[in-house]
Amino acid sequence: MRPGRSRCAGPDGPAQVIHLITRLTRRQATATVLVTHDRAHLTDADRIAEVHDGRLTLLAGAA
């Protein structure tokens, strides 16, 4: 696999996977931690936190 290429087919593949993870997380009433460098994948997130220089900061969602 070439660097920068998704294993998911098509341009919507990663978004579909994240949507599926979100649905399963809510259906199971559990939590999921998703780590990404692409902020476009954060649209379904209930909470968003960022780590910068070793510090965790809550950017969006309930405290």
Stockholm file with secondary structure:
# STOCKHOLM 1.0

chainA/1-63         MRPGRSRCAGPDGPAQVIHLITRLTRRQATATVLVTHDRAHLTDADRIAEVHDGRLTLLAGAA
#=GR chainA/1-63 SS CCTTCCSSSSTTHHHHHHHHHHHHHHHTTCCCCCCCSCGGGGTTCSCEEEEETTEEEEEESCC
#=GC SS_cons        CCTTCCSSSSTTHHHHHHHHHHHHHHHTTCCCCCCCSCGGGGTTCSCEEEEETTEEEEEESCC
//
